[in-house]
Amino acid sequence: MRADARRNYDRLLAAARDAFGEHGVDASLDDIAKRAGVGPGTLYRHFPTREALLAETYRSEVEARARQAEELAGTLPAEEALVRWLQLQVRDIKSKHGLGSAVKTMLGADSEPLDFCRETLREAVRTLLTPAQEAGIIRSDVEAADVLRLVHGVATAAESAPEQADKLLSIVIDGLRPPRRG
Protein backbone atom coordinates (compact mmCIF):
# COMPACT_ATOMS: atom_id res chain seq x y z
CA MET A 1 0.00 0.00 0.00
CA ARG A 2 1.32 3.45 -0.91
CA ALA A 3 2.05 5.79 1.99
CA ASP A 4 -0.87 8.12 1.23
CA ALA A 5 -3.26 5.19 0.84
CA ARG A 6 -2.02 3.77 4.16
CA ARG A 7 -2.64 7.12 5.88
CA ASN A 8 -6.18 7.24 4.47
CA TYR A 9 -6.78 3.65 5.56
CA ASP A 10 -5.58 4.39 9.10
CA ARG A 11 -7.64 7.61 9.29
CA LEU A 12 -10.73 5.74 8.10
CA LEU A 13 -10.27 3.09 10.80
CA ALA A 14 -9.81 5.73 13.50
CA ALA A 15 -12.88 7.64 12.28
CA ALA A 16 -14.90 4.41 12.09
CA ARG A 17 -13.86 3.42 15.61
CA ASP A 18 -15.07 6.78 16.93
CA ALA A 19 -18.28 6.86 14.89
CA PHE A 20 -19.25 3.26 15.72
CA GLY A 21 -18.49 3.96 19.38
CA GLU A 22 -20.76 7.01 19.35
CA HIS A 23 -23.57 5.81 17.09
CA GLY A 24 -23.29 2.02 16.94
CA VAL A 25 -23.12 -0.08 13.79
CA ASP A 26 -25.56 2.18 11.98
CA ALA A 27 -23.16 5.14 12.01
CA SER A 28 -23.21 7.03 8.74
CA LEU A 29 -20.51 5.95 6.31
CA ASP A 30 -20.53 9.45 4.82
CA ASP A 31 -19.85 10.84 8.29
CA ILE A 32 -16.97 8.39 8.72
CA ALA A 33 -15.45 9.53 5.41
CA LYS A 34 -15.84 13.20 6.45
CA ARG A 35 -14.24 12.53 9.84
CA ALA A 36 -11.32 10.88 8.09
CA GLY A 37 -10.96 13.79 5.68
CA VAL A 38 -11.56 11.66 2.59
CA GLY A 39 -14.33 11.26 0.06
CA PRO A 40 -16.81 8.39 -0.03
CA GLY A 41 -14.98 6.86 -2.99
CA THR A 42 -11.82 6.47 -0.88
CA LEU A 43 -13.82 4.82 1.88
CA TYR A 44 -15.41 2.35 -0.54
CA ARG A 45 -12.07 1.59 -2.25
CA HIS A 46 -10.69 0.43 1.09
CA PHE A 47 -13.93 -0.98 2.51
CA PRO A 48 -16.46 -1.95 -0.16
CA THR A 49 -19.18 -2.73 2.41
CA ARG A 50 -20.22 -1.67 5.90
CA GLU A 51 -19.45 -5.25 6.99
CA ALA A 52 -15.87 -4.98 5.70
CA LEU A 53 -15.35 -1.72 7.62
CA LEU A 54 -16.88 -3.15 10.79
CA ALA A 55 -14.79 -6.31 10.55
CA GLU A 56 -11.55 -4.39 10.06
CA THR A 57 -12.38 -1.92 12.82
CA TYR A 58 -13.06 -4.78 15.21
CA ARG A 59 -9.90 -6.61 14.08
CA SER A 60 -7.72 -3.55 14.66
CA GLU A 61 -9.17 -3.08 18.16
CA VAL A 62 -8.54 -6.74 19.01
CA GLU A 63 -4.95 -6.44 17.81
CA ALA A 64 -4.51 -3.35 20.02
CA ARG A 65 -5.85 -5.28 23.04
CA ALA A 66 -3.43 -8.11 22.30
CA ARG A 67 -0.53 -5.64 22.24
CA GLN A 68 -1.75 -4.27 25.59
CA ALA A 69 -1.60 -7.77 27.07
CA GLU A 70 1.98 -8.25 25.90
CA GLU A 71 3.02 -4.84 27.27
CA LEU A 72 1.38 -5.46 30.64
CA ALA A 73 2.85 -8.96 30.90
CA GLY A 74 6.29 -7.50 30.28
CA THR A 75 6.02 -4.65 32.77
CA LEU A 76 3.82 -5.72 35.70
CA PRO A 77 3.68 -8.64 38.13
CA ALA A 78 1.43 -11.47 36.91
CA GLU A 79 -1.69 -10.72 38.98
CA GLU A 80 -1.51 -6.97 38.46
CA ALA A 81 -1.04 -7.42 34.70
CA LEU A 82 -4.04 -9.72 34.43
CA VAL A 83 -6.30 -7.50 36.56
CA ARG A 84 -5.27 -4.34 34.70
CA TRP A 85 -5.95 -5.97 31.31
CA LEU A 86 -9.36 -7.21 32.47
CA GLN A 87 -10.23 -3.70 33.63
CA LEU A 88 -9.20 -2.30 30.25
CA GLN A 89 -11.18 -5.00 28.46
CA VAL A 90 -14.37 -4.22 30.40
CA ARG A 91 -13.94 -0.50 29.77
CA ASP A 92 -13.36 -1.08 26.05
CA ILE A 93 -16.34 -3.40 25.64
CA LYS A 94 -18.62 -0.97 27.52
CA SER A 95 -17.49 1.97 25.41
CA LYS A 96 -18.32 0.14 22.18
CA HIS A 97 -22.04 -0.09 22.98
CA GLY A 98 -22.49 -3.63 21.70
CA LEU A 99 -20.24 -3.25 18.64
CA GLY A 100 -18.65 -6.67 19.14
CA SER A 101 -22.02 -8.40 19.35
CA ALA A 102 -23.26 -6.53 16.30
CA VAL A 103 -20.17 -7.49 14.32
CA LYS A 104 -20.64 -11.12 15.31
CA THR A 105 -24.27 -11.02 14.22
CA MET A 106 -23.50 -9.24 10.97
CA LEU A 107 -20.56 -11.41 9.94
CA GLY A 108 -21.70 -14.72 11.40
CA ALA A 109 -20.09 -16.50 14.33
CA ASP A 110 -17.84 -18.67 12.17
CA SER A 111 -16.41 -16.04 9.83
CA GLU A 112 -12.66 -15.75 9.24
CA PRO A 113 -12.40 -12.27 10.80
CA LEU A 114 -14.16 -13.43 13.96
CA ASP A 115 -12.11 -16.63 14.15
CA PHE A 116 -8.97 -14.49 13.95
CA CYS A 117 -10.25 -12.10 16.64
CA ARG A 118 -11.37 -14.91 18.93
CA GLU A 119 -7.99 -16.66 18.75
CA THR A 120 -6.05 -13.40 19.09
CA LEU A 121 -7.95 -12.49 22.26
CA ARG A 122 -7.55 -15.98 23.70
CA GLU A 123 -3.81 -15.85 23.08
CA ALA A 124 -3.66 -12.42 24.73
CA VAL A 125 -5.41 -13.79 27.80
CA ARG A 126 -3.08 -16.82 27.86
CA THR A 127 -0.13 -14.42 27.87
CA LEU A 128 -1.43 -13.06 31.17
CA LEU A 129 -3.19 -16.10 32.57
CA THR A 130 -0.38 -18.66 32.33
CA PRO A 131 2.12 -16.76 34.51
CA ALA A 132 -0.62 -16.08 37.08
CA GLN A 133 -1.54 -19.77 37.14
CA GLU A 134 2.10 -20.83 37.42
CA ALA A 135 2.45 -18.48 40.40
CA GLY A 136 -0.61 -20.08 42.02
CA ILE A 137 -2.55 -16.81 41.91
CA ILE A 138 -5.24 -18.05 39.51
CA ARG A 139 -6.98 -21.45 39.51
CA SER A 140 -5.32 -23.98 37.23
CA ASP A 141 -8.63 -25.10 35.71
CA VAL A 142 -9.43 -21.66 34.27
CA GLU A 143 -9.05 -21.32 30.51
CA ALA A 144 -8.67 -18.19 28.40
CA ALA A 145 -12.13 -18.67 26.88
CA ASP A 146 -13.63 -18.78 30.40
CA VAL A 147 -12.01 -15.45 31.28
CA LEU A 148 -13.22 -13.81 28.08
CA ARG A 149 -16.78 -14.99 28.63
CA LEU A 150 -16.78 -13.74 32.21
CA VAL A 151 -15.38 -10.34 31.26
CA HIS A 152 -17.88 -10.02 28.43
CA GLY A 153 -20.65 -10.85 30.91
CA VAL A 154 -19.45 -8.12 33.27
CA ALA A 155 -19.29 -5.58 30.43
CA THR A 156 -22.75 -6.54 29.20
CA ALA A 157 -24.21 -6.25 32.70
CA ALA A 158 -22.46 -2.91 33.17
CA GLU A 159 -24.26 -1.46 30.14
CA SER A 160 -27.41 -1.19 32.26
CA ALA A 161 -25.58 -0.55 35.55
CA PRO A 162 -22.23 1.15 34.74
CA GLU A 163 -21.59 1.99 38.40
CA GLN A 164 -21.45 -1.76 39.13
CA ALA A 165 -18.67 -2.63 36.64
CA ASP A 166 -15.77 -2.47 39.10
CA LYS A 167 -17.65 -4.43 41.76
CA LEU A 168 -18.71 -7.14 39.29
CA LEU A 169 -15.20 -7.46 37.88
CA SER A 170 -13.80 -7.71 41.40
CA ILE A 171 -16.17 -10.59 42.13
CA VAL A 172 -15.07 -12.33 38.93
CA ILE A 173 -11.40 -11.86 39.77
CA ASP A 174 -11.98 -13.28 43.27
CA GLY A 175 -13.66 -16.29 41.64
CA LEU A 176 -10.61 -16.87 39.44
CA ARG A 177 -8.37 -17.25 42.49
CA PRO A 178 -7.79 -20.68 43.99
CA PRO A 179 -9.96 -21.51 47.02
CA ARG A 180 -8.36 -20.73 50.36
CA ARG A 181 -7.38 -23.74 52.38
CA GLY A 182 -8.01 -24.08 55.92
N, C-alpha and C positions, 0 to 999 in steps of 0.2 A: 504494500500500500504506500502510495506517495505520502510525503510528509503533510501536505495540506489536506489530503483525504483523511489521513489518520487523525489530524486535529479536529476535523469536522465530525468524524466518527466518535471521538472521545467527548466532544461538546454535546453531541446528540444524546449519548448515553447519560451524561450528567444532567442534561435538561429533562430527559425522560424519567430519571430517578426522582428528580424533584417534583415533576408534574404528576407522576403516578403516586408519589407519596402524599401529595396535596389533594388530588382529585380521584384517586383510584384508577382502575384499568380503563375507565372510559375517558381519561384525560384526552383533550383535543390534540391530535397529531399536528395540526397547524400551529397550535400554541407551542408544542415541543420544538418544532422547527424554528419558530420565532425566538424562543428562549435560547436556542443554540446559535442564533445568528446566521441561519442558512435558509434556503428556500425549501419548499415541499419536495421538489425534485431531488434535492440532495438527500433528504430524509429517506425517500422511497428507493433511491439507488442503493443506500446502505441497508435499509430495512424495508423490503417490499410489502410487508404486512404488519399490522398491529401485533400479531402473534410473534413475529420475528423480533420486533423491538422489545416486547415484553420478555421474551426468552433471553435475549442478550443482556437486558438490564438485570434480570434476576441472576443470570450466570456471573456477571461482573460483580454483583454484590456478594455472591457466595464465594467467589475467589478472594475478595477483600476480607471476608470473615476468616477464610482459611489462612491468609497471611497474618491476620491478627493472632490466631491461635499459635502459629509458629513464633511470632515475636514474643508473645506472653510466655510461652514455654521456655524460651531462651533467656528471659530476663527476670522471671519471678519464681518463687518456690512453687512446687507442684500444686498444692491446694489453692493458693492465692491465684495462680494462673488460671486454673479451672473455674473458680468462682468468678473471677473478673470477666472471663470470656462468656460465661453463662449470663452474667448481668448485661453485657454488651449485646448478646444475642436476643435477650428478652426486649431490650430497648429497641433494637433494630426491627424486630418483628412487629412490635406495637406501632412503631412509627410508619410502617408500610400499610397499615389499614387493610389487612387481608390480601395484599398483593401476591404473596406466595401461594395462597389458596386459589386465588383467581388464575394465576399462571398455571397451576396444576390442573385446574378444571379446563382451561382453554386449550392447553397442549395435550392433555391426557396423561395419566399417571405413569405410563410406560414409555414416554417419549425420550429420545436421546438427550435433549437438554436437561430434562429432569433427572434422568439416570446419572448424568455427569454431576449435577448439583448435589444429588443425594449422596453419592460416593465421596465427593469432595468435602461435604460437611461431616460425614462420618469419619473420614480420615483426619480432619481437623480436630474433632472431639477425641479421637484415639491419641493424637499427639499430646493432649492434655490429660486424658484419662489414664493412660498406661502408667506414667510416672506416679500419679496419685495412688493408683492401685498397688504398684510395687512398693510404695512407702507405707501401705496399710491404711491410708487415709480414706480411701473409697472402697466399697465392697467389691470383691473380686468377681461377683456374678453380674455386675452391671456392664452392659454393652453400649457402644456409642449410639446405636439406634434408640435404646431406651432413654438415654439422656436427651437426645433430640426431641423425642416425643413428649417427654416431661416438660422441657423448656417451651415447646410449642404450646402445650396445654396451659402453662402459666401465662404466656403472652396472649393467648386467646381469651382466657378468663380476665386478664387485665384490660382488655378492650372495654368491657362494661364496668370494671372497677379498677381504674388505673392506680388508685392509691393503695391497692392491695398487692401490687406486683412484687415489691421487695419482700413482703411477708410470705407470699406464696413461694417465691424462689428460695427463700431461707428454709422453708419447710421441705422443699424438694431436696435441697443440698443436705439437710440433716438426714433425710431418708437414704441418701446415697452413701452415707458413712456406715462403716461396719457397726453392728450392735455392740453396746458396751457389755463387757463381761463383769459379772459379779457382784 
